[in-house]
Amino acid sequence: MPTCAHCCGGRVDQPGVSAQALAQEAGVSPRTLHRAFAAQGGTFAGTLRQLRLVRAAQLLRRPQLAHVAVAEIGRRCGFADASHFARVFQQAMGVPPAQWRRGG
């Protein structure tokens, strides 16, 4: 089985991706999938959230995306709700997404 981050990586932009769907795609049971994440010291949800946040941080810093709203960046990274994205981003990065974008 590929690494857990690799499994989630292709789905980072899809809101609502589930462990069940990912397990089915990988040809394993959901329990086996969860055990694989646990063996790597994480969880499915935590790994997916972290990958989404890393992707959002990268997109927010791209000059060619400066015209794209922060909420849209969050949506493109799989966050269905803009306020949830902003809250989770600030908690993880220490600054709100708009401030991150400005280099803060």
Summary of the structure (lengths in Angstrom):
residues: 104
radius of gyration: 14.6
end to end distance: 38.6
largest distance: 43.2
contacts: 283
relative contact order: 0.14
helix: 65%
strand: 0%
